[in-house]
Amino acid sequence: MTQLATIVFAKPPRKPTGTVVILAGEGIKLGALAKDIGAEAVVAKVAAVSDYKAKAMSVLDALAPRGADFDRLVVVGTGKTKELTEYDWLRLGGDVAGA
């Protein structure tokens, strides 16, 4: 039987490790915490290579990104956050779990 994932929301340490999941708004807008951990440059580079625009429900996955302390980066696009419904937020959670 598959084990259920454990999800913890906490302020990240200065040097996150393991898998890092980031939500990105339309145009790859990142929040302050994503910028604080140094993910902005990594996301910009990987997004440019893959032509990623952070459209709603889109996923960008990078394994062992160069120049990062973490092992895996998952970026989930939210699109225009002001237009998201409660159902859309549930779908985003499913996208994160699926990634």
Biopython code that builds the backbone (N, CA, C, O; Angstrom):
import numpy as np
from Bio.PDB.StructureBuilder import StructureBuilder

atoms = [
    (1, "MET", "N", (0.840, -1.171, 0.000)),
    (1, "MET", "CA", (0.000, 0.000, 0.000)),
    (1, "MET", "C", (0.890, 1.240, 0.000)),
    (1, "MET", "O", (1.921, 1.269, 0.672)),
    (2, "THR", "N", (0.500, 2.240, -0.737)),
    (2, "THR", "CA", (1.255, 3.480, -0.811)),
    (2, "THR", "C", (1.081, 4.299, 0.447)),
    (2, "THR", "O", (-0.020, 4.385, 0.992)),
    (3, "GLN", "N", (2.170, 4.906, 0.916)),
    (3, "GLN", "CA", (2.087, 5.767, 2.090)),
    (3, "GLN", "C", (1.624, 7.155, 1.662)),
    (3, "GLN", "O", (1.962, 7.626, 0.576)),
    (4, "LEU", "N", (0.857, 7.794, 2.516)),
    (4, "LEU", "CA", (0.417, 9.150, 2.240)),
    (4, "LEU", "C", (1.566, 10.117, 2.462)),
    (4, "LEU", "O", (2.383, 9.934, 3.364)),
    (5, "ALA", "N", (1.621, 11.147, 1.632)),
    (5, "ALA", "CA", (2.661, 12.158, 1.766)),
    (5, "ALA", "C", (2.401, 13.016, 2.992)),
    (5, "ALA", "O", (1.251, 13.249, 3.363)),
    (6, "THR", "N", (3.459, 13.480, 3.614)),
    (6, "THR", "CA", (3.363, 14.405, 4.725)),
    (6, "THR", "C", (3.762, 15.780, 4.217)),
    (6, "THR", "O", (4.870, 15.961, 3.713)),
    (7, "ILE", "N", (2.879, 16.735, 4.345)),
    (7, "ILE", "CA", (3.142, 18.087, 3.868)),
    (7, "ILE", "C", (3.248, 19.011, 5.066)),
    (7, "ILE", "O", (2.375, 19.021, 5.934)),
    (8, "VAL", "N", (4.316, 19.784, 5.110)),
    (8, "VAL", "CA", (4.554, 20.701, 6.210)),
    (8, "VAL", "C", (4.769, 22.092, 5.651)),
    (8, "VAL", "O", (5.580, 22.279, 4.744)),
    (9, "PHE", "N", (4.050, 23.071, 6.183)),
    (9, "PHE", "CA", (4.234, 24.457, 5.792)),
    (9, "PHE", "C", (5.005, 25.148, 6.906)),
    (9, "PHE", "O", (4.543, 25.227, 8.044)),
    (10, "ALA", "N", (6.170, 25.638, 6.565)),
    (10, "ALA", "CA", (7.009, 26.296, 7.561)),
    (10, "ALA", "C", (7.923, 27.278, 6.857)),
    (10, "ALA", "O", (8.176, 27.167, 5.657)),
    (11, "LYS", "N", (8.409, 28.230, 7.612)),
    (11, "LYS", "CA", (9.359, 29.168, 7.049)),
    (11, "LYS", "C", (10.630, 28.385, 6.706)),
    (11, "LYS", "O", (11.179, 27.688, 7.559)),
    (12, "PRO", "N", (11.094, 28.498, 5.462)),
    (12, "PRO", "CA", (12.242, 27.688, 5.060)),
    (12, "PRO", "C", (13.536, 28.165, 5.710)),
    (12, "PRO", "O", (13.690, 29.343, 6.031)),
    (13, "PRO", "N", (14.453, 27.238, 5.896)),
    (13, "PRO", "CA", (15.764, 27.645, 6.403)),
    (13, "PRO", "C", (16.495, 28.446, 5.331)),
    (13, "PRO", "O", (16.051, 28.483, 4.183)),
    (14, "ARG", "N", (17.565, 29.062, 5.669)),
    (14, "ARG", "CA", (18.322, 29.863, 4.698)),
    (14, "ARG", "C", (18.815, 29.042, 3.524)),
    (14, "ARG", "O", (18.907, 29.552, 2.408)),
    (15, "LYS", "N", (19.134, 27.773, 3.759)),
    (15, "LYS", "CA", (19.591, 26.902, 2.685)),
    (15, "LYS", "C", (18.696, 25.668, 2.644)),
    (15, "LYS", "O", (18.983, 24.669, 3.302)),
    (16, "PRO", "N", (17.604, 25.737, 1.865)),
    (16, "PRO", "CA", (16.700, 24.592, 1.802)),
    (16, "PRO", "C", (17.366, 23.421, 1.081)),
    (16, "PRO", "O", (18.218, 23.610, 0.213)),
    (17, "THR", "N", (16.964, 22.222, 1.452)),
    (17, "THR", "CA", (17.476, 21.025, 0.814)),
    (17, "THR", "C", (16.305, 20.157, 0.383)),
    (17, "THR", "O", (15.161, 20.425, 0.748)),
    (18, "GLY", "N", (16.582, 19.143, -0.374)),
    (18, "GLY", "CA", (15.533, 18.239, -0.821)),
    (18, "GLY", "C", (14.738, 18.840, -1.965)),
    (18, "GLY", "O", (15.294, 19.496, -2.847)),
    (19, "THR", "N", (13.434, 18.611, -1.943)),
    (19, "THR", "CA", (12.546, 19.128, -2.984)),
    (19, "THR", "C", (11.918, 20.431, -2.521)),
    (19, "THR", "O", (11.370, 20.515, -1.422)),
    (20, "VAL", "N", (12.003, 21.443, -3.370)),
    (20, "VAL", "CA", (11.415, 22.752, -3.084)),
    (20, "VAL", "C", (10.283, 22.981, -4.085)),
    (20, "VAL", "O", (10.479, 22.854, -5.293)),
    (21, "VAL", "N", (9.090, 23.320, -3.570)),
    (21, "VAL", "CA", (7.935, 23.601, -4.411)),
    (21, "VAL", "C", (7.614, 25.083, -4.300)),
    (21, "VAL", "O", (7.484, 25.622, -3.201)),
    (22, "ILE", "N", (7.488, 25.733, -5.446)),
    (22, "ILE", "CA", (7.230, 27.170, -5.499)),
    (22, "ILE", "C", (6.008, 27.419, -6.375)),
    (22, "ILE", "O", (5.868, 26.823, -7.443)),
    (23, "LEU", "N", (5.127, 28.300, -5.918)),
    (23, "LEU", "CA", (4.027, 28.764, -6.759)),
    (23, "LEU", "C", (4.485, 30.021, -7.475)),
    (23, "LEU", "O", (5.107, 30.896, -6.874)),
    (24, "ALA", "N", (4.175, 30.109, -8.764)),
    (24, "ALA", "CA", (4.581, 31.272, -9.559)),
    (24, "ALA", "C", (3.374, 31.854, -10.260)),
    (24, "ALA", "O", (2.599, 31.137, -10.893)),
    (25, "GLY", "N", (3.221, 33.168, -10.141)),
    (25, "GLY", "CA", (2.129, 33.856, -10.814)),
    (25, "GLY", "C", (2.432, 34.057, -12.282)),
    (25, "GLY", "O", (3.536, 33.779, -12.751)),
    (26, "GLU", "N", (1.442, 34.542, -12.994)),
    (26, "GLU", "CA", (1.593, 34.779, -14.423)),
    (26, "GLU", "C", (2.829, 35.626, -14.699)),
    (26, "GLU", "O", (3.079, 36.610, -14.003)),
    (27, "GLY", "N", (3.597, 35.248, -15.708)),
    (27, "GLY", "CA", (4.824, 35.957, -16.013)),
    (27, "GLY", "C", (5.963, 35.543, -15.101)),
    (27, "GLY", "O", (6.980, 36.231, -15.019)),
    (28, "ILE", "N", (5.797, 34.422, -14.416)),
    (28, "ILE", "CA", (6.781, 33.860, -13.489)),
    (28, "ILE", "C", (7.097, 34.826, -12.352)),
    (28, "ILE", "O", (8.261, 35.057, -12.026)),
    (29, "LYS", "N", (6.063, 35.379, -11.762)),
    (29, "LYS", "CA", (6.231, 36.236, -10.585)),
    (29, "LYS", "C", (6.350, 35.344, -9.351)),
    (29, "LYS", "O", (5.488, 34.508, -9.079)),
    (30, "LEU", "N", (7.434, 35.545, -8.617)),
    (30, "LEU", "CA", (7.691, 34.743, -7.419)),
    (30, "LEU", "C", (7.465, 35.575, -6.174)),
    (30, "LEU", "O", (7.584, 36.800, -6.193)),
    (31, "GLY", "N", (7.139, 34.889, -5.093)),
    (31, "GLY", "CA", (6.955, 35.554, -3.812)),
    (31, "GLY", "C", (8.276, 35.837, -3.129)),
    (31, "GLY", "O", (9.339, 35.430, -3.598)),
    (32, "ALA", "N", (8.191, 36.537, -2.020)),
    (32, "ALA", "CA", (9.384, 36.961, -1.285)),
    (32, "ALA", "C", (10.203, 35.786, -0.770)),
    (32, "ALA", "O", (11.432, 35.827, -0.826)),
    (33, "LEU", "N", (9.552, 34.740, -0.269)),
    (33, "LEU", "CA", (10.304, 33.602, 0.256)),
    (33, "LEU", "C", (11.065, 32.865, -0.840)),
    (33, "LEU", "O", (12.183, 32.400, -0.618)),
    (34, "ALA", "N", (10.464, 32.759, -2.016)),
    (34, "ALA", "CA", (11.162, 32.115, -3.132)),
    (34, "ALA", "C", (12.419, 32.911, -3.498)),
    (34, "ALA", "O", (13.458, 32.338, -3.823)),
    (35, "LYS", "N", (12.306, 34.218, -3.440)),
    (35, "LYS", "CA", (13.464, 35.063, -3.729)),
    (35, "LYS", "C", (14.506, 34.963, -2.626)),
    (35, "LYS", "O", (15.706, 34.968, -2.898)),
    (36, "ASP", "N", (14.048, 34.873, -1.384)),
    (36, "ASP", "CA", (14.960, 34.783, -0.238)),
    (36, "ASP", "C", (15.839, 33.541, -0.269)),
    (36, "ASP", "O", (16.989, 33.585, 0.169)),
    (37, "ILE", "N", (15.313, 32.441, -0.780)),
    (37, "ILE", "CA", (16.099, 31.206, -0.810)),
    (37, "ILE", "C", (16.960, 31.106, -2.065)),
    (37, "ILE", "O", (17.649, 30.106, -2.268)),
    (38, "GLY", "N", (16.926, 32.125, -2.898)),
    (38, "GLY", "CA", (17.775, 32.145, -4.084)),
    (38, "GLY", "C", (17.229, 31.380, -5.267)),
    (38, "GLY", "O", (17.989, 30.992, -6.154)),
    (39, "ALA", "N", (15.927, 31.156, -5.299)),
    (39, "ALA", "CA", (15.334, 30.386, -6.388)),
    (39, "ALA", "C", (15.071, 31.219, -7.637)),
    (39, "ALA", "O", (14.849, 30.661, -8.712)),
    (40, "GLU", "N", (15.093, 32.526, -7.515)),
    (40, "GLU", "CA", (14.725, 33.395, -8.637)),
    (40, "GLU", "C", (15.613, 33.172, -9.864)),
    (40, "GLU", "O", (15.105, 33.043, -10.977)),
    (41, "ALA", "N", (16.910, 33.127, -9.674)),
    (41, "ALA", "CA", (17.832, 32.937, -10.801)),
    (41, "ALA", "C", (17.672, 31.553, -11.413)),
    (41, "ALA", "O", (17.712, 31.401, -12.634)),
    (42, "VAL", "N", (17.490, 30.541, -10.562)),
    (42, "VAL", "CA", (17.316, 29.171, -11.057)),
    (42, "VAL", "C", (16.025, 29.062, -11.858)),
    (42, "VAL", "O", (16.013, 28.482, -12.943)),
    (43, "VAL", "N", (14.942, 29.614, -11.327)),
    (43, "VAL", "CA", (13.651, 29.561, -12.027)),
    (43, "VAL", "C", (13.744, 30.299, -13.354)),
    (43, "VAL", "O", (13.243, 29.810, -14.366)),
    (44, "ALA", "N", (14.368, 31.456, -13.366)),
    (44, "ALA", "CA", (14.491, 32.240, -14.603)),
    (44, "ALA", "C", (15.237, 31.461, -15.673)),
    (44, "ALA", "O", (14.823, 31.445, -16.833)),
    (45, "LYS", "N", (16.323, 30.821, -15.297)),
    (45, "LYS", "CA", (17.126, 30.076, -16.269)),
    (45, "LYS", "C", (16.379, 28.857, -16.799)),
    (45, "LYS", "O", (16.325, 28.640, -18.009)),
    (46, "VAL", "N", (15.805, 28.065, -15.905)),
    (46, "VAL", "CA", (15.095, 26.858, -16.318)),
    (46, "VAL", "C", (13.849, 27.222, -17.131)),
    (46, "VAL", "O", (13.527, 26.543, -18.106)),
    (47, "ALA", "N", (13.157, 28.276, -16.741)),
    (47, "ALA", "CA", (11.956, 28.705, -17.466)),
    (47, "ALA", "C", (12.308, 29.177, -18.872)),
    (47, "ALA", "O", (11.567, 28.906, -19.816)),
    (48, "ALA", "N", (13.423, 29.877, -19.024)),
    (48, "ALA", "CA", (13.834, 30.355, -20.341)),
    (48, "ALA", "C", (14.163, 29.184, -21.267)),
    (48, "ALA", "O", (13.811, 29.200, -22.446)),
    (49, "VAL", "N", (14.830, 28.185, -20.735)),
    (49, "VAL", "CA", (15.207, 27.023, -21.536)),
    (49, "VAL", "C", (13.969, 26.245, -21.988)),
    (49, "VAL", "O", (13.926, 25.747, -23.113)),
    (50, "SER", "N", (12.977, 26.141, -21.127)),
    (50, "SER", "CA", (11.790, 25.341, -21.441)),
    (50, "SER", "C", (10.602, 26.167, -21.932)),
    (50, "SER", "O", (9.524, 25.617, -22.161)),
    (51, "ASP", "N", (10.782, 27.475, -22.097)),
    (51, "ASP", "CA", (9.715, 28.382, -22.546)),
    (51, "ASP", "C", (8.497, 28.307, -21.605)),
    (51, "ASP", "O", (7.352, 28.286, -22.056)),
    (52, "TYR", "N", (8.764, 28.269, -20.315)),
    (52, "TYR", "CA", (7.721, 28.178, -19.282)),
    (52, "TYR", "C", (7.210, 29.574, -18.952)),
    (52, "TYR", "O", (8.001, 30.500, -18.768)),
    (53, "LYS", "N", (5.885, 29.728, -18.877)),
    (53, "LYS", "CA", (5.270, 31.032, -18.619)),
    (53, "LYS", "C", (4.466, 31.088, -17.327)),
    (53, "LYS", "O", (3.882, 32.127, -17.019)),
    (54, "ALA", "N", (4.420, 29.995, -16.561)),
    (54, "ALA", "CA", (3.676, 29.903, -15.300)),
    (54, "ALA", "C", (2.174, 30.072, -15.500)),
    (54, "ALA", "O", (1.498, 30.682, -14.672)),
    (55, "LYS", "N", (1.661, 29.537, -16.589)),
    (55, "LYS", "CA", (0.217, 29.566, -16.792)),
    (55, "LYS", "C", (-0.443, 28.683, -15.743)),
    (55, "LYS", "O", (0.187, 27.786, -15.184)),
    (56, "ALA", "N", (-1.705, 28.944, -15.486)),
    (56, "ALA", "CA", (-2.429, 28.219, -14.447)),
    (56, "ALA", "C", (-2.353, 26.709, -14.664)),
    (56, "ALA", "O", (-2.571, 26.214, -15.770)),
    (57, "MET", "N", (-2.039, 25.990, -13.589)),
    (57, "MET", "CA", (-1.976, 24.537, -13.534)),
    (57, "MET", "C", (-0.810, 23.944, -14.330)),
    (57, "MET", "O", (-0.797, 22.740, -14.583)),
    (58, "SER", "N", (0.152, 24.749, -14.724)),
    (58, "SER", "CA", (1.323, 24.223, -15.428)),
    (58, "SER", "C", (2.430, 23.922, -14.424)),
    (58, "SER", "O", (2.543, 24.583, -13.392)),
    (59, "VAL", "N", (3.240, 22.920, -14.739)),
    (59, "VAL", "CA", (4.291, 22.486, -13.823)),
    (59, "VAL", "C", (5.634, 22.499, -14.538)),
    (59, "VAL", "O", (5.761, 22.030, -15.669)),
    (60, "LEU", "N", (6.629, 23.045, -13.855)),
    (60, "LEU", "CA", (8.016, 23.040, -14.323)),
    (60, "LEU", "C", (8.818, 22.270, -13.287)),
    (60, "LEU", "O", (8.767, 22.585, -12.098)),
    (61, "ASP", "N", (9.553, 21.268, -13.729)),
    (61, "ASP", "CA", (10.291, 20.399, -12.819)),
    (61, "ASP", "C", (11.756, 20.396, -13.211)),
    (61, "ASP", "O", (12.089, 20.111, -14.362)),
    (62, "ALA", "N", (12.633, 20.707, -12.274)),
    (62, "ALA", "CA", (14.068, 20.707, -12.539)),
    (62, "ALA", "C", (14.777, 19.854, -11.497)),
    (62, "ALA", "O", (14.663, 20.104, -10.297)),
    (63, "LEU", "N", (15.502, 18.854, -11.957)),
    (63, "LEU", "CA", (16.273, 17.999, -11.066)),
    (63, "LEU", "C", (17.687, 18.539, -10.930)),
    (63, "LEU", "O", (18.316, 18.905, -11.922)),
    (64, "ALA", "N", (18.180, 18.589, -9.715)),
    (64, "ALA", "CA", (19.533, 19.054, -9.403)),
    (64, "ALA", "C", (19.878, 20.343, -10.152)),
    (64, "ALA", "O", (20.834, 20.377, -10.928)),
    (65, "PRO", "N", (19.091, 21.413, -9.915)),
    (65, "PRO", "CA", (19.376, 22.662, -10.633)),
    (65, "PRO", "C", (20.747, 23.215, -10.257)),
    (65, "PRO", "O", (21.118, 23.274, -9.084)),
    (66, "ARG", "N", (21.478, 23.612, -11.276)),
    (66, "ARG", "CA", (22.828, 24.141, -11.077)),
    (66, "ARG", "C", (22.785, 25.441, -10.273)),
    (66, "ARG", "O", (21.955, 26.313, -10.530)),
    (67, "GLY", "N", (23.665, 25.557, -9.325)),
    (67, "GLY", "CA", (23.750, 26.764, -8.525)),
    (67, "GLY", "C", (22.778, 26.822, -7.363)),
    (67, "GLY", "O", (22.676, 27.845, -6.685)),
    (68, "ALA", "N", (22.054, 25.719, -7.126)),
    (68, "ALA", "CA", (21.077, 25.691, -6.035)),
    (68, "ALA", "C", (21.502, 24.676, -4.982)),
    (68, "ALA", "O", (22.182, 23.697, -5.290)),
    (69, "ASP", "N", (21.097, 24.915, -3.741)),
    (69, "ASP", "CA", (21.411, 23.993, -2.652)),
    (69, "ASP", "C", (20.415, 22.843, -2.558)),
    (69, "ASP", "O", (20.676, 21.855, -1.872)),
    (70, "PHE", "N", (19.278, 22.958, -3.239)),
    (70, "PHE", "CA", (18.265, 21.917, -3.157)),
    (70, "PHE", "C", (18.422, 20.932, -4.312)),
    (70, "PHE", "O", (19.057, 21.230, -5.324)),
    (71, "ASP", "N", (17.821, 19.739, -4.135)),
    (71, "ASP", "CA", (17.976, 18.653, -5.100)),
    (71, "ASP", "C", (16.988, 18.724, -6.259)),
    (71, "ASP", "O", (17.281, 18.283, -7.370)),
    (72, "ARG", "N", (15.824, 19.282, -5.984)),
    (72, "ARG", "CA", (14.774, 19.317, -7.008)),
    (72, "ARG", "C", (13.951, 20.569, -6.815)),
    (72, "ARG", "O", (13.659, 20.967, -5.687)),
    (73, "LEU", "N", (13.578, 21.186, -7.920)),
    (73, "LEU", "CA", (12.734, 22.376, -7.884)),
    (73, "LEU", "C", (11.485, 22.111, -8.707)),
    (73, "LEU", "O", (11.561, 21.745, -9.880)),
    (74, "VAL", "N", (10.335, 22.301, -8.075)),
    (74, "VAL", "CA", (9.050, 22.158, -8.758)),
    (74, "VAL", "C", (8.369, 23.523, -8.710)),
    (74, "VAL", "O", (8.112, 24.058, -7.631)),
    (75, "VAL", "N", (8.079, 24.077, -9.874)),
    (75, "VAL", "CA", (7.377, 25.356, -9.963)),
    (75, "VAL", "C", (5.986, 25.067, -10.511)),
    (75, "VAL", "O", (5.845, 24.468, -11.578)),
    (76, "VAL", "N", (4.966, 25.490, -9.787)),
    (76, "VAL", "CA", (3.584, 25.292, -10.225)),
    (76, "VAL", "C", (3.005, 26.664, -10.546)),
    (76, "VAL", "O", (2.983, 27.557, -9.699)),
    (77, "GLY", "N", (2.541, 26.817, -11.770)),
    (77, "GLY", "CA", (1.987, 28.088, -12.215)),
    (77, "GLY", "C", (0.580, 28.311, -11.706)),
    (77, "GLY", "O", (-0.254, 27.406, -11.717)),
    (78, "THR", "N", (0.329, 29.528, -11.260)),
    (78, "THR", "CA", (-1.019, 29.877, -10.797)),
    (78, "THR", "C", (-1.769, 30.722, -11.817)),
    (78, "THR", "O", (-2.981, 30.903, -11.700)),
    (79, "GLY", "N", (-1.066, 31.237, -12.808)),
    (79, "GLY", "CA", (-1.715, 32.145, -13.740)),
    (79, "GLY", "C", (-2.064, 33.439, -13.024)),
    (79, "GLY", "O", (-1.279, 33.932, -12.214)),
    (80, "LYS", "N", (-3.226, 33.988, -13.314)),
    (80, "LYS", "CA", (-3.690, 35.209, -12.655)),
    (80, "LYS", "C", (-4.336, 34.823, -11.325)),
    (80, "LYS", "O", (-5.459, 34.320, -11.297)),
    (81, "THR", "N", (-3.630, 35.058, -10.237)),
    (81, "THR", "CA", (-4.100, 34.578, -8.932)),
    (81, "THR", "C", (-5.430, 35.190, -8.513)),
    (81, "THR", "O", (-6.200, 34.548, -7.798)),
    (82, "LYS", "N", (-5.715, 36.395, -8.934)),
    (82, "LYS", "CA", (-6.979, 37.038, -8.546)),
    (82, "LYS", "C", (-8.183, 36.359, -9.194)),
    (82, "LYS", "O", (-9.317, 36.531, -8.745)),
    (83, "GLU", "N", (-7.931, 35.593, -10.245)),
    (83, "GLU", "CA", (-9.026, 34.927, -10.947)),
    (83, "GLU", "C", (-9.233, 33.490, -10.484)),
    (83, "GLU", "O", (-10.156, 32.823, -10.950)),
    (84, "LEU", "N", (-8.394, 33.004, -9.581)),
    (84, "LEU", "CA", (-8.508, 31.620, -9.128)),
    (84, "LEU", "C", (-9.708, 31.444, -8.197)),
    (84, "LEU", "O", (-9.967, 32.271, -7.322)),
    (85, "THR", "N", (-10.423, 30.358, -8.409)),
    (85, "THR", "CA", (-11.556, 30.023, -7.555)),
    (85, "THR", "C", (-11.096, 29.015, -6.495)),
    (85, "THR", "O", (-9.961, 28.541, -6.533)),
    (86, "GLU", "N", (-11.969, 28.701, -5.570)),
    (86, "GLU", "CA", (-11.640, 27.715, -4.539)),
    (86, "GLU", "C", (-11.292, 26.374, -5.182)),
    (86, "GLU", "O", (-10.368, 25.690, -4.743)),
    (87, "TYR", "N", (-12.031, 26.008, -6.218)),
    (87, "TYR", "CA", (-11.767, 24.757, -6.930)),
    (87, "TYR", "C", (-10.387, 24.788, -7.586)),
    (87, "TYR", "O", (-9.675, 23.784, -7.579)),
    (88, "ASP", "N", (-10.011, 25.928, -8.148)),
    (88, "ASP", "CA", (-8.693, 26.068, -8.776)),
    (88, "ASP", "C", (-7.567, 25.838, -7.768)),
    (88, "ASP", "O", (-6.558, 25.212, -8.091)),
    (89, "TRP", "N", (-7.744, 26.348, -6.541)),
    (89, "TRP", "CA", (-6.731, 26.142, -5.504)),
    (89, "TRP", "C", (-6.623, 24.668, -5.149)),
    (89, "TRP", "O", (-5.529, 24.180, -4.865)),
    (90, "LEU", "N", (-7.746, 23.950, -5.162)),
    (90, "LEU", "CA", (-7.714, 22.507, -4.931)),
    (90, "LEU", "C", (-6.952, 21.795, -6.055)),
    (90, "LEU", "O", (-6.163, 20.884, -5.804)),
    (91, "ARG", "N", (-7.199, 22.220, -7.283)),
    (91, "ARG", "CA", (-6.483, 21.639, -8.421)),
    (91, "ARG", "C", (-4.994, 21.915, -8.324)),
    (91, "ARG", "O", (-4.185, 21.046, -8.649)),
    (92, "LEU", "N", (-4.616, 23.114, -7.883)),
    (92, "LEU", "CA", (-3.191, 23.402, -7.719)),
    (92, "LEU", "C", (-2.561, 22.469, -6.713)),
    (92, "LEU", "O", (-1.449, 21.985, -6.924)),
    (93, "GLY", "N", (-3.262, 22.207, -5.615)),
    (93, "GLY", "CA", (-2.762, 21.263, -4.629)),
    (93, "GLY", "C", (-2.574, 19.882, -5.230)),
    (93, "GLY", "O", (-1.605, 19.190, -4.918)),
    (94, "GLY", "N", (-3.491, 19.482, -6.084)),
    (94, "GLY", "CA", (-3.363, 18.199, -6.773)),
    (94, "GLY", "C", (-2.169, 18.175, -7.714)),
    (94, "GLY", "O", (-1.478, 17.162, -7.824)),
    (95, "ASP", "N", (-1.929, 19.291, -8.392)),
    (95, "ASP", "CA", (-0.762, 19.394, -9.278)),
    (95, "ASP", "C", (0.533, 19.276, -8.492)),
    (95, "ASP", "O", (1.479, 18.619, -8.925)),
    (96, "VAL", "N", (0.564, 19.920, -7.329)),
    (96, "VAL", "CA", (1.762, 19.833, -6.471)),
    (96, "VAL", "C", (1.965, 18.386, -6.023)),
    (96, "VAL", "O", (3.077, 17.862, -6.096)),
    (97, "ALA", "N", (0.901, 17.746, -5.562)),
    (97, "ALA", "CA", (1.011, 16.360, -5.103)),
    (97, "ALA", "C", (1.410, 15.428, -6.253)),
    (97, "ALA", "O", (2.180, 14.488, -6.058)),
    (98, "GLY", "N", (0.891, 15.692, -7.430)),
    (98, "GLY", "CA", (1.218, 14.874, -8.587)),
    (98, "GLY", "C", (2.666, 15.026, -9.039)),
    (98, "GLY", "O", (3.274, 14.091, -9.561)),
    (99, "ALA", "N", (3.198, 16.214, -8.830)),
    (99, "ALA", "CA", (4.589, 16.466, -9.236)),
    (99, "ALA", "C", (5.517, 15.795, -8.261)),
    (99, "ALA", "O", (6.736, 15.878, -8.412)),
]
sb = StructureBuilder()
sb.init_structure("model")
sb.init_model(0)
sb.init_chain("A")
sb.init_seg("    ")
for serial, (resi, resn, name, xyz) in enumerate(atoms, 1):
    if name == "N":
        sb.init_residue(resn, " ", resi, " ")
    sb.init_atom(name, np.array(xyz, "f"), 0.0, 1.0, " ", f" {name:<3s}", serial, name[0])
structure = sb.get_structure()
